[in-house]
Amino acid sequence: SEAVECGGGVRSRSMDCLDTRTFTVVDSGLCVETKPLTEEMCNTRDCPSYEVSYGVWSECSLTCGGGKQSRTLQCLEGSNVGTPVATAMSSCQGETQAETDQLAAAGGSLVLYQSQACNEQACSENYWKHTSWSRCNVTCGGGIQTREVACADSSGNPVDTYYETSGNEPSTSRVCNTDLCPETAETLSTVTLAPAGEDCTTDGTECCKSGLVAASGECCAEGEKLDRQRACCSSASGMDVCGVCGGDSVIIALDGTCCPGTLDAEFMCCPSGKLDECGVCDGDDSSCKTTGAVQTAVSQEEAVALEDPGSAEYAEYTATFEQDVSTLLNVNADRVQ
């Protein structure tokens, strides 16, 4: 019987002296030949060892105020002979029970991504100082409120230093009073609406064939529509995405602002439409120059299949890996190369 699978064990067997005529067990002294061994060493090869290999932590996503950083973990199988190779994460034990549970959950994966909080110290005392919102410039139909925003020190004095914990600068404008303006009885009293599909008859008041009356009391021509301010709008003028006749807004920002340009990485309006590589409006790419390298291990069989960068296997593996990393780091996949 074998006692162990590696590292040197002992296996044994029973040995009796038999009468060759009757094949019955007799006294061992009747056997004149040297008695064969009843035990011998077995499975003397070295047992494999399993050890977690920890990658280097990436640079923290923020310099203060609490950011995130990540690293890769691999489970390496080794022995006294040969170079350790990556194996299933579940084969290793972590430094803590929580980490061991993570490794077990990873199952047969050859790499595990781990993240942690970093730079949790408070940022400088600078902060975004802003005035109250101004009164809306209209009472209905959609207007604009504004406020002044500036970076200030603890004494409230303006400074040029960017306040890192605040993210992007707070918005300086927002839409307000977006409800449609009510129709007034005085305006409608001078207009008769034509019933659908019928001729327009008058009794001395103006007859509106289109059935659409603007807030000003004007009867819209047939084919025209009312915009969000209840003004007549011809098909030639057209309405923008905010329902303003002849307006230039092409998209609505996260704060509800009607935007004539494009949206930045924070989904706020960028009037110029010029975004840098980081998605910052009119930026200079300086806010996203942080780079990091992520490595992964593959089995010998996979390594052979991935030797040709032009192969379908290489393309499929690279696409999946880049998508996994972009999800982990919460960045666009096109920034992972």
C-alpha positions as CSV (number, residue, x, y, z in Angstrom):
1,S,0.0,0.0,0.0
2,E,1.2,3.6,-0.8
3,A,1.3,6.0,2.2
4,V,1.9,9.3,0.4
5,E,1.8,10.7,-3.2
6,C,5.2,12.5,-3.0
7,G,8.0,13.4,-0.7
8,G,9.0,9.7,0.1
9,G,6.7,7.1,1.5
10,V,6.7,3.4,2.2
11,R,4.8,0.6,0.6
12,S,4.6,-2.9,2.1
13,R,3.5,-6.4,1.1
14,S,2.9,-9.6,3.0
15,M,5.3,-12.5,2.6
16,D,4.7,-16.2,3.6
17,C,6.5,-19.5,3.0
18,L,4.4,-21.9,0.9
19,D,4.5,-25.6,0.4
20,T,4.8,-25.9,-3.4
21,R,2.9,-29.2,-3.5
22,T,-0.2,-28.1,-1.5
23,F,0.3,-24.3,-1.7
24,T,-0.4,-24.0,2.0
25,V,1.5,-21.7,4.4
26,V,4.2,-23.5,6.4
27,D,6.9,-22.4,8.9
28,S,9.1,-19.7,7.4
29,G,12.2,-21.7,8.4
30,L,11.4,-24.3,5.8
31,C,12.1,-21.8,3.0
32,V,15.8,-21.9,2.2
33,E,16.0,-18.9,-0.1
34,T,16.6,-15.4,1.3
35,K,13.3,-13.8,2.2
36,P,12.4,-11.0,-0.2
37,L,11.9,-7.4,1.2
38,T,8.4,-6.7,2.6
39,E,8.8,-2.9,2.4
40,E,10.4,-0.4,0.1
41,M,10.4,3.4,-0.5
42,C,7.9,4.9,-2.9
43,N,6.9,8.2,-4.4
44,T,10.2,9.8,-3.6
45,R,9.8,12.7,-6.0
46,D,9.6,16.2,-4.4
47,C,6.2,17.4,-3.4
48,P,5.1,20.6,-5.3
49,S,4.9,23.8,-3.2
50,Y,2.3,26.5,-3.7
51,E,3.0,30.1,-3.0
52,V,1.2,33.4,-3.8
53,S,3.1,35.8,-5.9
54,Y,2.1,39.4,-5.3
55,G,2.5,42.0,-8.1
56,V,3.5,45.6,-7.5
57,W,0.6,48.0,-6.4
58,S,-0.3,50.4,-9.2
59,E,-0.1,54.1,-8.6
60,C,-2.9,55.5,-6.5
61,S,-5.7,57.1,-8.6
62,L,-5.7,60.1,-6.3
63,T,-3.0,61.9,-4.4
64,C,-5.4,62.7,-1.4
65,G,-8.9,62.2,-0.3
66,G,-9.1,58.5,-0.8
67,G,-8.2,56.8,-4.1
68,K,-7.7,53.2,-5.3
69,Q,-4.8,51.1,-6.5
70,S,-4.6,47.5,-7.8
71,R,-2.2,44.6,-8.2
72,T,-2.2,41.1,-9.6
73,L,-1.9,37.9,-7.6
74,Q,-0.7,34.6,-9.0
75,C,-0.5,31.1,-7.5
76,L,2.9,29.6,-8.4
77,E,3.5,25.8,-8.2
78,G,7.2,24.9,-7.7
79,S,9.5,22.2,-6.4
80,N,13.2,21.8,-5.9
81,V,13.6,21.2,-9.7
82,G,12.5,23.6,-12.4
83,T,11.0,27.1,-12.6
84,P,7.7,27.7,-10.7
85,V,4.7,27.9,-13.0
86,A,1.3,29.6,-12.6
87,T,-1.5,27.3,-11.5
88,A,-5.1,27.5,-10.3
89,M,-5.6,30.3,-7.8
90,S,-7.6,27.9,-5.5
91,S,-4.4,25.9,-4.9
92,C,-2.8,28.6,-2.8
93,Q,-3.4,29.9,0.7
94,G,-3.5,33.7,1.3
95,E,-2.0,35.8,4.0
96,T,-5.4,36.2,5.6
97,Q,-8.6,34.1,5.6
98,A,-10.3,36.8,3.6
99,E,-7.6,36.5,0.9
100,T,-7.7,32.7,1.0
101,D,-11.5,33.0,0.4
102,Q,-10.8,35.2,-2.6
103,L,-8.3,32.7,-4.0
104,A,-10.8,29.9,-3.6
105,A,-13.5,31.9,-5.3
106,A,-11.1,32.5,-8.3
107,G,-11.1,28.7,-8.9
108,G,-9.1,27.7,-11.9
109,S,-8.1,31.3,-13.0
110,L,-4.4,31.9,-13.4
111,V,-4.5,35.5,-12.2
112,L,-6.5,37.5,-9.6
113,Y,-6.8,41.3,-9.4
114,Q,-6.8,42.8,-6.0
115,S,-7.6,46.4,-5.1
116,Q,-7.3,48.6,-2.0
117,A,-7.9,52.1,-0.8
118,C,-4.9,54.5,-0.8
119,N,-4.0,58.1,0.0
120,E,-6.9,58.5,2.4
121,Q,-5.4,61.5,4.1
122,A,-7.4,64.7,3.7
123,C,-6.6,67.0,0.9
124,S,-5.5,70.6,1.4
125,E,-7.8,73.2,2.9
126,N,-8.6,74.7,-0.5
127,Y,-12.2,74.3,-1.6
128,W,-14.6,75.4,-4.3
129,K,-16.3,78.7,-3.2
130,H,-19.5,79.7,-5.0
131,T,-22.2,82.2,-4.8
132,S,-25.9,81.4,-4.6
133,W,-27.8,80.7,-7.8
134,S,-29.1,83.8,-9.5
135,R,-32.9,84.3,-10.0
136,C,-34.1,82.5,-13.1
137,N,-34.3,84.8,-16.1
138,V,-37.8,83.6,-17.1
139,T,-40.8,82.4,-15.1
140,C,-41.7,79.6,-17.5
141,G,-40.7,77.9,-20.7
142,G,-37.1,77.2,-19.6
143,G,-34.5,79.7,-18.5
144,I,-31.0,79.9,-17.0
145,Q,-29.6,80.5,-13.5
146,T,-25.9,81.3,-13.0
147,R,-23.4,81.6,-10.1
148,E,-19.8,82.4,-9.6
149,V,-17.3,79.6,-8.8
150,A,-13.7,80.0,-7.6
151,C,-11.1,77.9,-5.8
152,A,-10.4,79.5,-2.4
153,D,-8.1,78.9,0.6
154,S,-9.3,78.3,4.2
155,S,-9.6,82.1,4.5
156,G,-11.9,82.4,1.5
157,N,-9.3,84.1,-0.7
158,P,-9.1,83.0,-4.4
159,V,-6.2,80.7,-5.2
160,D,-4.9,79.0,-8.4
161,T,-4.4,75.6,-6.8
162,Y,-6.8,72.9,-8.1
163,Y,-8.9,71.4,-5.3
164,E,-8.3,67.7,-5.9
165,T,-11.0,66.2,-3.7
166,S,-13.8,68.0,-5.5
167,G,-13.4,66.4,-9.0
168,N,-14.3,68.8,-11.8
169,E,-15.2,72.4,-11.1
170,P,-18.8,72.8,-10.1
171,S,-21.2,74.0,-12.8
172,T,-21.7,77.8,-13.1
173,S,-25.1,77.5,-14.8
174,R,-28.2,75.4,-14.8
175,V,-31.6,75.4,-16.4
176,C,-34.7,76.5,-14.5
177,N,-38.4,77.0,-14.7
178,T,-38.7,74.5,-17.5
179,D,-42.5,74.2,-17.2
180,L,-44.5,75.3,-20.3
181,C,-45.9,78.8,-20.0
182,P,-49.7,78.7,-19.3
183,E,-52.2,79.9,-22.0
184,T,-54.0,83.1,-20.9
185,A,-57.7,83.5,-21.2
186,E,-57.3,86.9,-22.7
187,T,-55.2,85.4,-25.6
188,L,-57.5,82.5,-26.3
189,S,-60.6,84.6,-26.2
190,T,-59.8,86.1,-29.6
191,V,-59.1,82.8,-31.3
192,T,-61.5,80.1,-32.5
193,L,-59.9,76.7,-33.1
194,A,-61.1,74.6,-36.0
195,P,-62.4,71.1,-35.1
196,A,-60.3,68.4,-36.5
197,G,-61.2,67.5,-40.1
198,E,-63.7,70.3,-40.4
199,D,-63.8,73.7,-42.2
200,C,-62.9,76.7,-40.2
201,T,-66.0,79.0,-39.5
202,T,-65.8,82.3,-37.8
203,D,-68.1,84.4,-35.8
204,G,-66.1,87.6,-36.0
205,T,-63.1,86.2,-34.2
206,E,-59.9,84.9,-35.8
207,C,-60.1,81.3,-37.0
208,C,-57.0,79.2,-36.4
209,K,-57.0,76.3,-38.9
210,S,-53.8,74.6,-37.5
211,G,-55.4,74.3,-34.0
212,L,-52.1,75.6,-32.5
213,V,-52.0,79.0,-30.7
214,A,-48.7,80.4,-29.4
215,A,-48.3,82.0,-26.0
216,S,-48.4,85.4,-27.7
217,G,-51.8,84.6,-29.2
218,E,-50.5,84.1,-32.7
219,C,-52.1,81.3,-34.7
220,C,-49.4,78.9,-36.0
221,A,-49.6,78.3,-39.7
222,E,-50.4,74.8,-40.8
223,G,-47.4,72.5,-40.7
224,E,-45.8,74.6,-37.8
225,K,-45.3,73.2,-34.3
226,L,-45.1,74.8,-30.8
227,D,-41.6,74.8,-29.2
228,R,-41.0,74.6,-25.4
229,Q,-41.6,78.3,-25.1
230,R,-45.0,77.9,-26.9
231,A,-43.7,79.8,-30.0
232,C,-44.7,78.8,-33.5
233,C,-41.8,77.0,-35.2
234,S,-41.7,76.2,-38.9
235,S,-40.1,73.0,-40.2
236,A,-37.5,75.1,-41.9
237,S,-36.3,76.5,-38.6
238,G,-36.5,73.2,-36.7
239,M,-36.2,72.6,-33.0
240,D,-33.1,71.5,-31.2
241,V,-32.9,68.7,-28.6
242,C,-34.2,71.1,-25.9
243,G,-37.3,72.0,-27.9
244,V,-36.2,75.5,-28.7
245,C,-37.1,76.7,-32.2
246,G,-33.9,77.5,-34.2
247,G,-31.8,76.6,-31.1
248,D,-28.3,75.2,-31.4
249,S,-28.3,72.6,-28.6
250,V,-27.4,69.1,-29.8
251,I,-27.3,67.3,-26.4
252,I,-28.4,67.7,-22.8
253,A,-25.8,67.6,-20.0
254,L,-26.1,65.7,-16.8
255,D,-27.2,68.9,-14.9
256,G,-29.9,69.5,-17.5
257,T,-28.1,72.2,-19.4
258,C,-28.9,72.4,-23.1
259,C,-25.5,72.0,-24.7
260,P,-24.4,73.2,-28.2
261,G,-21.1,71.3,-28.1
262,T,-20.4,67.9,-26.7
263,L,-20.2,66.3,-23.2
264,D,-17.0,65.7,-21.3
265,A,-16.0,62.7,-19.3
266,E,-18.3,63.8,-16.5
267,F,-21.2,64.3,-18.9
268,M,-21.1,68.0,-18.5
269,C,-21.4,70.5,-21.4
270,C,-18.2,71.4,-23.3
271,P,-19.3,74.3,-25.6
272,S,-16.1,74.2,-27.7
273,G,-16.5,70.5,-28.4
274,K,-12.7,70.0,-27.8
275,L,-11.9,67.2,-25.4
276,D,-8.4,66.0,-24.5
277,E,-7.4,62.4,-24.2
278,C,-8.7,62.4,-20.6
279,G,-12.2,63.6,-21.7
280,V,-11.6,67.1,-20.1
281,C,-13.1,70.0,-22.0
282,D,-10.3,72.2,-23.5
283,G,-7.8,70.1,-21.4
284,D,-4.1,69.5,-22.1
285,D,-4.0,65.7,-21.4
286,S,-2.3,66.4,-18.1
287,S,-4.9,64.8,-15.9
288,C,-4.6,61.2,-17.3
289,K,-0.9,60.6,-17.9
290,T,-0.8,58.0,-15.2
291,T,0.3,54.7,-16.7
292,G,0.7,51.2,-15.3
293,A,1.7,47.8,-16.5
294,V,-0.4,44.7,-15.8
295,Q,1.0,41.2,-16.5
296,T,-0.7,37.9,-16.5
297,A,0.4,34.3,-16.6
298,V,-0.8,31.6,-19.0
299,S,-0.4,27.9,-19.2
300,Q,2.3,26.4,-21.5
301,E,-0.4,25.2,-23.9
302,E,-1.9,28.7,-24.1
303,A,1.6,30.3,-24.4
304,V,2.2,28.2,-27.6
305,A,-1.2,29.3,-29.0
306,L,-0.4,32.9,-28.3
307,E,3.1,33.0,-29.9
308,D,1.7,34.4,-33.1
309,P,0.4,38.0,-32.6
310,G,-1.6,37.6,-35.9
311,S,-3.5,34.5,-34.8
312,A,-7.2,34.5,-33.9
313,E,-6.3,33.1,-30.4
314,Y,-4.0,36.0,-29.7
315,A,-6.6,38.6,-30.8
316,E,-9.4,36.9,-28.7
317,Y,-7.2,36.6,-25.6
318,T,-6.0,40.2,-25.9
319,A,-9.5,41.6,-26.3
320,T,-10.8,39.7,-23.3
321,F,-7.8,40.7,-21.1
322,E,-8.1,44.4,-22.0
323,Q,-11.8,44.3,-21.2
324,D,-11.2,42.7,-17.8
325,V,-8.5,45.3,-17.0
326,S,-10.7,48.2,-18.1
327,T,-13.5,46.9,-15.9
328,L,-11.2,46.5,-12.9
329,L,-9.7,50.0,-13.2
330,N,-12.9,51.6,-14.3
331,V,-11.4,53.2,-17.4
332,N,-12.4,53.1,-21.1
333,A,-11.2,50.0,-22.8
334,D,-9.4,52.1,-25.5
335,R,-7.0,53.4,-22.8
336,V,-5.8,49.8,-22.0
337,Q,-3.0,48.8,-24.4
